[in-house]
Amino acid sequence: MTHRGRLNVLANMMGKPLDKIFNEFEGKIDPLSYQGSGDVKYHLGAKGTYLSKDGKAIHMVLAPNPSHLEAVDPVVEGIARALDDEIGDDTHSRVLPILIHGDAAFAGQGVVPETLNMARLRGYSTGGTIHIIINNQIGFTTSPEDSRSTHYATGIAKMLQVPILHVDGNDPEACRAAAIFAFSYRQQFGDDVVLDMYCYRKYGHNEKDDPTATQPLLYKKIKNMVPVRRVYETRLLLENVCSEADLTSIVNEEHAVLVRAYDDRATAVSSPARSSDFDMFAHVHTAVTSDELSIIATAISSVPDSFTIHPKVKAEADKRSSSFNTGSVQWGMAEALAFGSLLREGHLVRITGQDSGRGTFNHRQAVHRDITNDTRHVPLNDIGASQLLHIYDSPLSEYAVLGFEYGYSTIAKNGLTIWEAQFGDFANGAQIVFDQFISSAEEKWSQRSNVTLLLPHGYDGQGPEHSSARLERYLQLCAQDNMIVCNFTSPANYFHALRRQVKAEWRKPLIVMTPKGYLRIFQSTVAELTEGSYQEILDDDRIADSTSVKRVVISSGKIYNELVKKRSDLGVHNVALVRLEQLHPFHTERMREILSAYSKAEKIVWCQEEPKNMGAWTFVQGHLHDVLVRQQQLTYVGRAAAASPATGSPGVHSEQQERLLTEALLTD
């Protein structure tokens, strides 16, 4: 909901104690509640229970939200869908999402139509949302004629062809009737309803704002308005519902409650409690037995007799089966085995994205289509698991869809919730979700999430938007173990990372720079899945004598394989290639241990394919400086700083790539 009126909702609907609200105004925090860095009181969420007259309970959740207008809309929808799935309600009738909007924000914020568009999609439906617009006929200082091109603020909602009710906020009985209609319609038809409640903002945008400077005539009218309480009192008296004495008694009683709560508020300032400390580098058992993997591999490589599969999809399935039987897996197979093992262990797995079923690069093929009748078949749902894979192609939205998946993950903490960008750079359309929720919600609101983001990343001459997932942006947001950022070179590590998201005692967002062209080049052994574990850093297992190494090249992601090939082409034997698989949290002790083993190496090179002002360099530079041994010197090798992430010319790309690979490996 919006900020205005939030304290009223917290106190009168959610049942938040009044003394706590008064304490928060004075900066006095309950020492038993998690606050982290905290947030302003108008952003805080709450939980409550409403008891009806016949004793039935309705559990209520008010989602915490930032100041970014309407950003919480898809988050609430994701929470509602996760609750539906948790209780097994396919009708979506037992969980009701309510979104309270401002008129200017409803008309102006792009996330609103993005969220409305998801209302009837099978991967996102929540059985109808009740939208309530608190229409103050002004947006901060902006008048309606400057904030929208439609006559009503609700114009955008016409896309759904649902009921839109305009109601006088000065008439409580009319508002009640409209609300009853909205709820009844939603329950009957499972669709959205919009209530546009025409009101006015009595004072300015905040306590210190003077609205008469920008809307003098409007506020001259508002100053002369009879308050809604007085309007309703007059109606009750005229209809002989109660007496003047009854009304006075009610007001005095409520005032006494407020005074008592204020007098009983805490007198001492308490230090906010902090989150529990987790060892983010502690071993998490994520290995899966070979027998279990064989069951999954066989099932997902098989095709039902009555199903006519596309020849290319069949060839991919046969290739995966053959590779697995000979002891190796590629990226897509490692992912499928991770999903399957979690499903068989009773964990829900949900993955969405603009091409998540097939995979943008034909690498997943998790959803098969019968080429004769278009029947949909999900092989991972034939593995005898207690859970089904929830996999959906999303609308062409980043902002609302990622917000939805984030909200979903805050409820489905025992499952794995994944969003995949078509190309990594497209995630910039959802930057508000990263900034306001994924990176900071645990610290602000103790709202934990293990949402996992797959962002294709890697330079191959295909232009700026198809090269960089903007790794640097996520690393800039990293602190206090708030999220995990990785750029894997090993399908096995990816397998263990996905399973660790569910098996670890902590819950953290995971951001993965996923490969594109190297999806079929990166290889791991089946033994690494059955006997191995997650590795933050991978040392060079091709170096027999560490004392012979004169140079150590540290890299992350796709460029590692190119360095391996270039080292072989150049016949260089005294250069070690170390892979930084997990950038944050940075495993300082493990990196120090590795560099200490190369005691004769004087030059430590950080090699990346991104420009110097992008990628991981500015993040890892300080961490690597801290772990250098004695005479070791740190050097950067990569593209020069640039305004655009990458060239659009394959020829220029190849020339740049060859130059930086050679520079990284030569010791003189």
C-alpha positions as CSV (number, residue, x, y, z in Angstrom):
1,M,0.0,0.0,0.0
2,T,0.9,3.6,-0.2
3,H,2.5,5.5,2.7
4,R,-0.5,7.8,3.5
5,G,-2.8,5.9,5.8
6,R,-0.3,3.1,6.6
7,L,-0.2,3.8,10.3
8,N,-3.9,3.7,10.4
9,V,-3.9,0.2,8.7
10,L,-1.1,-1.0,11.0
11,A,-3.0,0.0,14.1
12,N,-6.6,-0.7,13.2
13,M,-6.4,-3.6,10.8
14,M,-3.1,-5.4,11.6
15,G,-3.3,-4.8,15.3
16,K,0.1,-3.4,15.8
17,P,0.3,-2.1,19.4
18,L,0.0,1.7,19.6
19,D,2.8,2.1,22.1
20,K,5.2,0.5,19.5
21,I,4.1,2.9,16.9
22,F,4.7,5.9,19.3
23,N,8.1,4.4,20.2
24,E,9.1,4.2,16.6
25,F,8.3,7.9,16.2
26,E,10.8,8.6,18.9
27,G,13.4,6.1,17.6
28,K,12.9,3.6,20.4
29,I,13.1,0.1,18.9
30,D,11.9,-3.1,20.4
31,P,15.1,-5.0,21.3
32,L,13.4,-8.3,20.5
33,S,12.4,-7.4,17.0
34,Y,14.8,-7.5,14.0
35,Q,15.5,-4.1,12.6
36,G,18.9,-4.3,10.9
37,S,19.6,-0.8,9.5
38,G,15.8,-0.3,9.8
39,D,13.5,1.8,7.6
40,V,11.1,4.6,8.1
41,K,7.9,3.6,9.8
42,Y,5.8,4.2,6.7
43,H,7.6,1.3,4.9
44,L,7.4,-1.4,7.6
45,G,5.3,-4.5,7.1
46,A,3.3,-6.4,9.7
47,K,1.3,-9.5,10.3
48,G,-2.0,-9.8,12.1
49,T,-5.1,-12.0,12.5
50,Y,-8.7,-10.8,12.1
51,L,-11.3,-12.7,14.2
52,S,-14.8,-12.6,12.8
53,K,-17.9,-12.6,15.0
54,D,-18.2,-16.3,14.7
55,G,-14.6,-16.9,15.7
56,K,-13.1,-17.6,12.3
57,A,-9.6,-16.2,11.7
58,I,-8.3,-14.5,8.7
59,H,-4.5,-14.2,8.6
60,M,-3.3,-10.8,7.2
61,V,0.1,-9.8,5.9
62,L,1.1,-6.2,5.1
63,A,4.2,-6.4,2.9
64,P,7.0,-4.0,3.6
65,N,7.7,-1.7,0.7
66,P,10.2,1.0,-0.3
67,S,9.4,4.6,-1.5
68,H,9.6,3.5,-5.2
69,L,6.0,3.9,-6.2
70,E,4.1,0.7,-7.0
71,A,7.3,-1.4,-6.8
72,V,5.7,-3.7,-4.3
73,D,2.7,-4.6,-6.5
74,P,4.2,-7.6,-8.2
75,V,5.9,-8.6,-5.0
76,V,2.5,-8.9,-3.3
77,E,1.2,-11.0,-6.2
78,G,4.2,-13.3,-5.9
79,I,3.5,-13.7,-2.2
80,A,-0.1,-14.6,-2.9
81,R,0.8,-17.1,-5.6
82,A,3.3,-18.8,-3.3
83,L,0.7,-19.1,-0.5
84,D,-1.7,-20.6,-3.0
85,D,0.9,-23.2,-4.1
86,E,1.9,-23.8,-0.5
87,I,-1.7,-24.8,0.5
88,G,-2.4,-26.5,-2.8
89,D,-5.2,-24.2,-3.8
90,D,-5.4,-24.4,-7.6
91,T,-8.6,-22.3,-7.5
92,H,-6.7,-19.3,-6.1
93,S,-9.7,-18.5,-4.0
94,R,-8.3,-18.7,-0.5
95,V,-5.7,-16.0,-0.7
96,L,-6.7,-12.5,-1.5
97,P,-4.2,-9.9,-2.8
98,I,-5.2,-6.3,-2.1
99,L,-3.2,-3.4,-3.7
100,I,-3.7,0.1,-2.4
101,H,-2.6,2.7,-5.0
102,G,-2.3,6.4,-5.3
103,D,-4.1,8.0,-8.3
104,A,-1.0,9.6,-9.8
105,A,1.1,6.5,-9.3
106,F,-1.5,4.1,-10.7
107,A,-1.6,6.1,-13.9
108,G,2.0,6.9,-14.1
109,Q,4.1,3.9,-13.0
110,G,4.9,1.3,-15.7
111,V,5.0,-1.5,-13.3
112,V,1.2,-1.2,-12.9
113,P,0.2,-2.3,-16.4
114,E,3.0,-4.9,-16.2
115,T,1.4,-6.3,-13.1
116,L,-2.2,-6.1,-14.5
117,N,-1.0,-8.0,-17.6
118,M,0.0,-11.0,-15.4
119,A,-3.5,-11.3,-13.9
120,R,-4.7,-14.0,-16.2
121,L,-1.5,-15.8,-17.1
122,R,-1.3,-19.4,-15.9
123,G,2.2,-18.8,-14.3
124,Y,1.1,-15.7,-12.4
125,S,-2.6,-15.8,-11.8
126,T,-3.7,-15.2,-8.2
127,G,-7.5,-15.5,-8.7
128,G,-8.1,-11.8,-8.9
129,T,-6.7,-8.7,-7.1
130,I,-8.7,-6.0,-5.5
131,H,-7.2,-2.6,-6.4
132,I,-8.1,0.3,-4.2
133,I,-7.1,3.8,-5.5
134,I,-6.9,6.4,-2.8
135,N,-7.6,9.2,-5.2
136,N,-6.4,12.5,-3.7
137,Q,-6.6,14.2,-7.1
138,I,-3.0,15.2,-6.8
139,G,0.5,13.6,-7.0
140,F,2.7,15.5,-4.6
141,T,2.4,18.8,-6.4
142,T,1.3,17.5,-9.8
143,S,-2.3,18.0,-10.9
144,P,-4.2,15.4,-12.9
145,E,-4.0,17.4,-16.1
146,D,-0.2,17.1,-15.9
147,S,0.0,13.5,-14.8
148,R,-2.2,11.5,-17.2
149,S,-3.8,11.6,-20.6
150,T,-6.9,9.6,-19.6
151,H,-9.9,11.1,-18.0
152,Y,-9.8,8.8,-15.0
153,A,-6.7,7.5,-13.2
154,T,-8.1,4.1,-13.8
155,G,-7.8,4.3,-17.6
156,I,-5.0,1.8,-17.7
157,A,-7.1,-0.8,-16.0
158,K,-9.5,-0.9,-19.0
159,M,-7.0,-3.3,-20.6
160,L,-8.5,-6.1,-18.5
161,Q,-12.2,-5.2,-19.1
162,V,-13.0,-5.6,-15.4
163,P,-15.3,-3.7,-13.2
164,I,-14.1,-0.2,-12.3
165,L,-16.1,1.5,-9.5
166,H,-15.8,5.2,-8.8
167,V,-17.0,6.0,-5.3
168,D,-17.2,9.1,-3.1
169,G,-14.7,8.8,-0.3
170,N,-16.8,11.2,1.7
171,D,-19.5,8.6,1.9
172,P,-18.4,5.6,4.1
173,E,-21.5,3.6,3.4
174,A,-21.0,3.9,-0.4
175,C,-17.3,2.8,0.1
176,R,-18.5,-0.2,2.1
177,A,-21.0,-1.2,-0.5
178,A,-18.4,-0.9,-3.3
179,A,-16.0,-3.1,-1.2
180,I,-18.6,-5.8,-0.7
181,F,-19.3,-5.8,-4.4
182,A,-15.6,-6.0,-5.3
183,F,-15.0,-8.9,-3.0
184,S,-18.1,-10.8,-4.2
185,Y,-17.2,-10.3,-7.8
186,R,-13.6,-11.4,-7.2
187,Q,-14.7,-14.6,-5.5
188,Q,-17.4,-15.3,-8.1
189,F,-15.3,-14.7,-11.2
190,G,-11.7,-14.9,-10.1
191,D,-10.8,-11.6,-11.7
192,D,-9.5,-8.2,-10.8
193,V,-11.7,-5.3,-9.6
194,V,-10.7,-1.7,-9.3
195,L,-12.2,0.8,-6.7
196,D,-11.4,4.4,-7.4
197,M,-12.2,6.2,-4.2
198,Y,-12.4,9.9,-4.8
199,C,-10.9,11.7,-1.7
200,Y,-8.8,14.7,-1.0
201,R,-5.5,15.2,0.8
202,K,-6.2,17.5,3.8
203,Y,-2.6,18.6,4.3
204,G,0.6,18.5,2.2
205,H,2.6,15.6,0.9
206,N,4.3,15.4,4.3
207,E,4.1,17.1,7.7
208,K,6.2,20.1,6.6
209,D,4.9,20.5,3.1
210,D,2.8,23.6,2.3
211,P,0.5,22.7,-0.7
212,T,-1.0,26.2,-1.0
213,A,2.1,27.3,-2.9
214,T,1.4,25.0,-5.8
215,Q,-2.4,24.4,-5.7
216,P,-3.8,27.5,-4.0
217,L,-7.4,27.2,-5.3
218,L,-7.6,23.5,-4.6
219,Y,-6.5,23.9,-1.0
220,K,-8.8,26.8,-0.5
221,K,-11.6,24.4,-1.3
222,I,-10.2,21.7,0.9
223,K,-9.8,24.0,3.8
224,N,-13.5,24.6,3.7
225,M,-14.4,21.0,3.5
226,V,-16.4,19.4,6.3
227,P,-14.3,16.4,7.6
228,V,-15.6,13.0,6.6
229,R,-16.1,12.1,10.3
230,R,-18.4,15.1,10.7
231,V,-20.3,14.3,7.5
232,Y,-20.9,10.8,8.7
233,E,-21.9,11.9,12.2
234,T,-24.5,14.2,10.7
235,R,-25.9,11.4,8.7
236,L,-26.1,9.1,11.7
237,L,-27.9,11.7,13.7
238,L,-30.4,12.5,10.9
239,E,-31.2,8.8,10.5
240,N,-31.6,8.4,14.3
241,V,-28.9,5.7,14.4
242,C,-27.4,7.2,17.6
243,S,-27.3,10.2,19.7
244,E,-24.9,13.1,20.1
245,A,-23.9,11.7,23.4
246,D,-23.1,8.3,21.8
247,L,-20.8,9.9,19.2
248,T,-19.0,12.0,21.8
249,S,-18.5,8.9,23.9
250,I,-16.9,7.0,21.0
251,V,-14.5,9.9,20.2
252,N,-13.5,10.3,23.9
253,E,-13.0,6.5,24.3
254,E,-10.7,6.3,21.2
255,H,-8.8,9.4,22.4
256,A,-8.3,7.8,25.8
257,V,-6.9,4.7,24.2
258,L,-4.3,6.8,22.3
259,V,-3.3,8.8,25.4
260,R,-2.9,5.6,27.4
261,A,-0.7,4.0,24.8
262,Y,1.4,7.1,24.5
263,D,1.8,7.3,28.3
264,D,2.8,3.6,28.4
265,R,5.4,3.8,25.7
266,A,9.0,2.8,26.4
267,T,11.3,5.4,28.1
268,A,14.7,3.9,27.1
269,V,16.2,3.6,23.7
270,S,17.1,0.1,22.8
271,S,19.8,-1.1,20.3
272,P,18.3,-2.8,17.3
273,A,18.8,-6.6,17.2
274,R,21.0,-7.8,14.4
275,S,20.6,-10.8,12.1
276,S,22.0,-14.1,13.1
277,D,25.6,-14.7,11.8
278,F,26.0,-17.5,9.4
279,D,29.3,-19.0,8.1
280,M,28.8,-18.5,4.4
281,F,31.8,-20.7,3.7
282,A,30.8,-23.6,5.8
283,H,30.4,-26.9,4.0
284,V,26.9,-27.8,2.8
285,H,26.2,-31.3,1.8
286,T,24.9,-31.1,-1.8
287,A,26.2,-34.3,-3.4
288,V,23.7,-36.8,-4.8
289,T,24.2,-40.5,-5.1
290,S,24.9,-42.0,-8.6
291,D,21.8,-44.2,-8.4
292,E,19.6,-41.2,-7.7
293,L,21.1,-39.3,-10.6
294,S,20.7,-42.3,-12.9
295,I,17.0,-42.4,-12.2
296,I,16.6,-38.7,-13.1
297,A,18.8,-38.9,-16.1
298,T,16.9,-41.9,-17.5
299,A,13.5,-40.3,-17.0
300,I,14.4,-36.9,-18.6
301,S,16.0,-38.6,-21.6
302,S,13.0,-40.7,-22.3
303,V,10.1,-39.9,-24.6
304,P,6.5,-41.3,-24.0
305,D,5.4,-43.7,-26.8
306,S,2.5,-41.5,-27.7
307,F,4.6,-38.3,-28.0
308,T,6.1,-37.1,-31.3
309,I,9.1,-35.1,-30.2
310,H,11.0,-32.6,-32.4
311,P,14.1,-34.3,-34.0
312,K,16.5,-31.7,-32.7
313,V,15.1,-31.9,-29.2
314,K,15.3,-35.7,-29.4
315,A,19.0,-35.4,-30.5
316,E,19.7,-33.2,-27.5
317,A,18.1,-35.7,-25.1
318,D,20.1,-38.6,-26.6
319,K,23.3,-36.6,-26.4
320,R,22.7,-35.8,-22.7
321,S,22.0,-39.5,-22.0
322,S,25.0,-40.7,-23.8
323,S,27.3,-38.1,-22.1
324,F,25.9,-39.0,-18.7
325,N,26.4,-42.7,-19.3
326,T,30.1,-42.0,-20.2
327,G,30.5,-40.0,-17.0
328,S,30.2,-36.3,-18.1
329,V,27.6,-33.6,-18.0
330,Q,27.2,-30.2,-19.7
331,W,25.6,-27.1,-18.2
332,G,22.0,-27.9,-19.1
333,M,22.2,-31.5,-17.9
334,A,23.8,-30.5,-14.6
335,E,20.9,-28.0,-14.1
336,A,18.3,-30.6,-14.9
337,L,19.9,-33.1,-12.4
338,A,19.9,-30.4,-9.8
339,F,16.2,-29.6,-10.4
340,G,15.3,-33.3,-10.4
341,S,17.1,-34.1,-7.2
342,L,15.5,-31.3,-5.4
343,L,12.0,-32.3,-6.6
344,R,12.6,-35.9,-5.5
345,E,13.6,-34.6,-2.1
346,G,10.3,-32.8,-1.7
347,H,11.4,-29.2,-2.6
348,L,9.4,-27.1,-5.0
349,V,11.3,-25.7,-8.0
350,R,9.9,-22.8,-9.9
351,I,11.6,-21.2,-12.9
352,T,10.3,-18.4,-15.2
353,G,11.7,-16.2,-17.9
354,Q,11.0,-15.0,-21.4
355,D,12.2,-18.3,-22.9
356,S,12.7,-20.5,-19.8
357,G,11.0,-23.6,-21.1
358,R,13.3,-24.1,-24.1
359,G,16.1,-21.8,-22.9
360,T,17.2,-18.8,-25.0
361,F,20.1,-20.8,-26.3
362,N,18.3,-24.1,-26.8
363,H,20.2,-25.4,-23.7
364,R,17.4,-26.3,-21.4
365,Q,14.7,-28.1,-23.3
366,A,12.8,-28.6,-20.1
367,V,9.4,-28.4,-21.9
368,H,8.8,-30.5,-25.0
369,R,6.1,-29.9,-27.6
370,D,4.5,-32.6,-29.6
371,I,5.0,-31.5,-33.2
372,T,1.7,-33.1,-34.3
373,N,-0.7,-31.7,-31.7
374,D,1.3,-29.1,-29.6
375,T,0.8,-31.2,-26.4
376,R,3.1,-30.0,-23.6
377,H,5.4,-32.5,-21.9
378,V,7.7,-31.7,-19.0
379,P,10.2,-34.7,-18.6
380,L,11.2,-33.6,-15.1
381,N,7.6,-34.3,-14.0
382,D,8.0,-38.0,-14.9
383,I,10.8,-38.7,-12.3
384,G,8.5,-40.0,-9.6
385,A,9.0,-36.9,-7.4
386,S,6.6,-35.6,-4.8
387,Q,6.8,-32.2,-6.4
388,L,6.3,-31.0,-9.9
389,L,8.5,-28.6,-11.8
390,H,6.8,-25.2,-12.1
391,I,8.2,-23.8,-15.3
392,Y,6.6,-21.0,-17.3
393,D,7.6,-18.7,-20.1
394,S,7.0,-15.2,-18.8
395,P,5.5,-12.1,-20.5
396,L,8.1,-9.8,-22.0
397,S,8.5,-8.0,-18.7
398,E,11.5,-7.8,-16.4
399,Y,10.4,-5.4,-13.6
400,A,7.1,-6.9,-12.6
401,V,8.1,-10.5,-13.3
402,L,11.2,-10.3,-11.1
403,G,9.2,-8.6,-8.4
404,F,6.7,-11.4,-8.6
405,E,9.5,-14.1,-8.3
406,Y,11.1,-12.2,-5.4
407,G,7.8,-12.1,-3.6
408,Y,7.2,-15.8,-4.3
409,S,10.6,-16.7,-2.9
410,T,9.9,-14.9,0.4
411,I,7.2,-17.5,1.1
412,A,8.7,-20.6,-0.7
413,K,11.9,-20.6,1.4
414,N,12.1,-24.4,1.3
415,G,12.0,-24.3,-2.5
416,L,14.0,-22.9,-5.3
417,T,12.6,-19.9,-7.1
418,I,14.5,-18.9,-10.3
419,W,14.2,-16.0,-12.8
420,E,16.2,-16.1,-16.0
421,A,16.8,-13.1,-18.1
422,Q,16.7,-13.6,-21.9
423,F,20.0,-11.7,-22.0
424,G,21.7,-10.6,-18.8
425,D,21.7,-6.9,-19.7
426,F,17.9,-7.0,-19.9
427,A,17.8,-7.3,-16.1
428,N,18.5,-3.5,-16.0
429,G,14.7,-3.1,-16.6
430,A,14.2,-4.6,-13.1
431,Q,16.9,-2.6,-11.4
432,I,14.5,-1.2,-8.8
433,V,13.8,-4.8,-7.6
434,F,17.5,-5.4,-7.2
435,D,18.1,-2.2,-5.4
436,Q,15.1,-2.0,-3.1
437,F,14.3,-5.7,-2.4
438,I,16.9,-8.3,-3.4
439,S,20.0,-6.5,-2.1
440,S,18.6,-4.8,0.9
441,A,15.3,-6.2,2.2
442,E,16.9,-8.5,4.7
443,E,18.8,-5.6,6.3
444,K,15.8,-3.2,6.2
445,W,12.9,-5.5,7.0
446,S,14.3,-9.0,7.9
447,Q,12.6,-10.2,4.7
448,R,14.7,-13.2,3.6
449,S,14.8,-14.7,0.1
450,N,16.7,-17.3,-1.8
451,V,15.6,-16.1,-5.2
452,T,18.0,-17.1,-7.9
453,L,18.8,-15.0,-10.9
454,L,20.3,-16.5,-14.1
455,L,21.8,-13.7,-16.2
456,P,23.5,-14.7,-19.5
457,H,26.9,-13.0,-19.7
458,G,29.9,-13.3,-22.0
459,Y,31.7,-11.4,-24.8
460,D,31.3,-13.0,-28.2
461,G,31.1,-10.0,-30.6
462,Q,27.3,-9.8,-30.5
463,G,27.0,-6.2,-29.3
464,P,26.7,-4.4,-26.0
465,E,23.2,-5.6,-24.9
466,H,24.0,-9.3,-25.8
467,S,27.4,-9.4,-24.1
468,S,27.3,-7.9,-20.6
469,A,24.9,-8.7,-17.7
470,R,26.4,-5.7,-15.9
471,L,28.2,-7.7,-13.3
472,E,29.6,-4.6,-11.8
473,R,26.1,-3.3,-10.8
474,Y,25.4,-6.3,-8.6
475,L,28.9,-6.3,-7.0
476,Q,28.4,-2.6,-6.1
477,L,25.3,-3.7,-4.1
478,C,27.2,-6.4,-2.2
479,A,28.0,-6.1,1.5
480,Q,27.2,-7.8,4.8
481,D,26.8,-11.2,3.1
482,N,23.5,-9.8,1.6
483,M,23.6,-11.9,-1.6
484,I,25.8,-14.3,-3.5
485,V,27.3,-13.3,-6.9
486,C,28.9,-16.0,-9.1
487,N,30.4,-16.5,-12.5
488,F,30.9,-20.2,-12.8
489,T,33.2,-22.2,-15.2
490,S,32.0,-25.6,-13.9
491,P,28.6,-27.2,-14.4
492,A,29.2,-29.2,-11.2
493,N,29.6,-26.0,-9.3
494,Y,26.4,-24.7,-10.8
495,F,24.7,-28.0,-9.7
496,H,25.9,-27.7,-6.2
497,A,25.1,-23.9,-6.0
498,L,21.4,-24.6,-6.9
499,R,21.1,-27.3,-4.3
500,R,22.9,-25.2,-1.7
501,Q,20.3,-22.5,-2.1
502,V,17.8,-24.9,-0.5
503,K,20.1,-27.1,1.7
504,A,22.1,-24.3,3.5
505,E,20.9,-23.0,6.9
506,W,20.8,-19.5,5.5
507,R,18.6,-18.0,2.8
508,K,20.3,-15.5,0.4
509,P,19.6,-14.3,-3.1
510,L,22.0,-15.9,-5.7
511,I,23.0,-14.0,-8.9
512,V,24.7,-16.2,-11.6
513,M,26.4,-14.9,-14.7
514,T,25.4,-17.8,-16.9
515,P,27.3,-18.8,-20.1
516,K,25.9,-18.6,-23.6
517,G,28.2,-20.1,-26.3
518,Y,30.0,-22.0,-23.6
519,L,26.9,-23.9,-22.4
520,R,28.1,-26.9,-24.3
521,I,31.8,-26.4,-23.8
522,F,31.9,-26.3,-20.0
523,Q,32.1,-29.9,-18.8
524,S,32.1,-31.7,-15.5
525,T,32.2,-35.3,-14.5
526,V,29.3,-37.2,-12.9
527,A,31.7,-37.9,-10.0
528,E,31.9,-34.2,-9.2
529,L,28.1,-34.3,-8.6
530,T,28.1,-37.5,-6.5
531,E,31.3,-36.9,-4.5
532,G,32.1,-33.2,-4.8
533,S,30.8,-30.0,-3.2
534,Y,30.5,-26.3,-3.9
535,Q,33.8,-24.5,-4.4
536,E,34.1,-20.7,-4.2
537,I,37.6,-20.8,-5.9
538,L,39.1,-23.4,-8.1
539,D,42.9,-23.8,-8.2
540,D,44.7,-25.0,-11.3
541,D,44.8,-28.8,-11.2
542,R,47.1,-28.9,-14.3
543,I,50.0,-27.5,-12.4
544,A,52.2,-30.3,-11.1
545,D,54.9,-28.1,-9.3
546,S,53.6,-24.9,-7.8
547,T,57.1,-23.6,-7.3
548,S,57.6,-23.5,-11.1
549,V,54.8,-21.0,-11.5
550,K,56.0,-17.4,-12.4
551,R,52.6,-15.9,-13.0
552,V,49.1,-16.5,-11.7
553,V,46.2,-15.4,-13.8
554,I,42.9,-15.1,-11.9
555,S,39.7,-15.0,-13.9
556,S,36.0,-15.6,-13.6
557,G,33.6,-17.2,-16.1
558,K,33.9,-17.8,-19.8
559,I,37.3,-16.2,-20.4
560,Y,38.9,-19.0,-18.3
561,N,38.4,-21.6,-21.1
562,E,39.9,-19.1,-23.6
563,L,42.9,-18.7,-21.4
564,V,43.3,-22.4,-21.1
565,K,43.3,-22.8,-24.9
566,K,45.6,-19.8,-25.4
567,R,48.1,-21.1,-22.8
568,S,48.2,-24.3,-24.8
569,D,48.6,-22.5,-28.1
570,L,51.5,-20.4,-26.7
571,G,53.2,-23.4,-25.1
572,V,53.3,-21.6,-21.8
573,H,53.9,-23.9,-18.8
574,N,54.8,-21.6,-15.9
575,V,51.4,-19.8,-15.6
576,A,48.7,-21.0,-13.3
577,L,45.1,-20.3,-14.0
578,V,42.9,-19.7,-10.9
579,R,39.1,-19.5,-11.2
580,L,37.2,-17.2,-8.9
581,E,33.8,-18.9,-9.1
582,Q,32.1,-16.9,-6.3
583,L,32.9,-13.1,-6.3
584,H,30.8,-12.3,-3.2
585,P,31.1,-13.2,-0.5
586,F,34.8,-13.2,-1.3
587,H,36.6,-16.2,0.3
588,T,39.7,-14.4,1.5
589,E,41.3,-17.3,3.4
590,R,41.0,-19.7,0.4
591,M,42.5,-17.2,-2.0
592,R,45.4,-16.5,0.4
593,E,46.0,-20.2,0.7
594,I,46.2,-20.6,-3.1
595,L,48.4,-17.6,-3.7
596,S,50.8,-18.7,-0.9
597,A,51.3,-22.0,-2.7
598,Y,52.7,-20.0,-5.7
599,S,55.4,-18.4,-3.7
600,K,57.7,-17.9,-6.7
601,A,55.1,-16.1,-8.7
602,E,55.8,-12.4,-8.6
603,K,53.0,-11.2,-10.9
604,I,49.3,-11.8,-10.1
605,V,47.1,-10.9,-13.0
606,W,43.3,-10.2,-12.8
607,C,42.0,-11.0,-16.3
608,Q,38.6,-10.0,-17.5
609,E,37.0,-9.4,-20.9
610,E,34.8,-6.5,-19.7
611,P,36.1,-2.9,-19.8
612,K,38.1,-1.8,-16.8
613,N,35.3,0.3,-15.4
614,M,33.0,-2.7,-15.6
615,G,33.1,-6.3,-14.7
616,A,34.6,-7.4,-11.4
617,W,37.9,-5.5,-11.3
618,T,36.9,-2.6,-9.1
619,F,35.4,-5.1,-6.7
620,V,38.1,-7.7,-6.5
621,Q,41.1,-5.3,-6.6
622,G,41.0,-4.5,-2.9
623,H,40.3,-8.1,-1.9
624,L,43.2,-9.4,-4.0
625,H,45.6,-6.8,-2.6
626,D,44.8,-8.0,0.9
627,V,45.9,-11.6,0.1
628,L,49.1,-11.0,-1.9
629,V,52.2,-12.7,-0.6
630,R,55.4,-10.8,-0.1
631,Q,56.8,-9.7,-3.5
632,Q,53.6,-10.4,-5.4
633,Q,52.2,-7.6,-7.5
634,L,48.7,-7.3,-8.8
635,T,48.0,-6.3,-12.4
636,Y,44.9,-5.7,-14.5
637,V,44.5,-7.2,-17.9
638,G,41.3,-6.5,-19.9
639,R,39.6,-4.0,-22.1
640,A,40.2,-0.3,-21.5
641,A,37.5,1.7,-19.7
642,A,34.6,2.4,-22.1
643,A,31.2,4.0,-22.2
644,S,29.6,1.0,-23.9
645,P,30.0,-2.5,-22.6
646,A,31.1,-4.2,-25.9
647,T,31.7,-3.7,-29.6
648,G,29.1,-4.8,-32.1
649,S,31.7,-6.0,-34.6
650,P,32.8,-9.6,-34.4
651,G,36.1,-8.7,-36.0
652,V,36.9,-6.0,-33.5
653,H,35.8,-8.3,-30.7
654,S,38.2,-11.1,-31.8
655,E,41.1,-8.7,-32.2
656,Q,40.5,-7.3,-28.7
657,Q,40.1,-10.7,-27.2
658,E,43.3,-12.1,-28.7
659,R,45.3,-9.2,-27.4
660,L,44.1,-9.4,-23.8
661,L,44.6,-13.2,-23.7
662,T,48.1,-12.9,-24.9
663,E,48.9,-10.0,-22.5
664,A,47.5,-12.0,-19.6
665,L,49.7,-15.1,-20.2
666,L,53.1,-13.7,-21.2
667,T,55.5,-13.4,-18.4
668,D,57.9,-10.8,-19.7
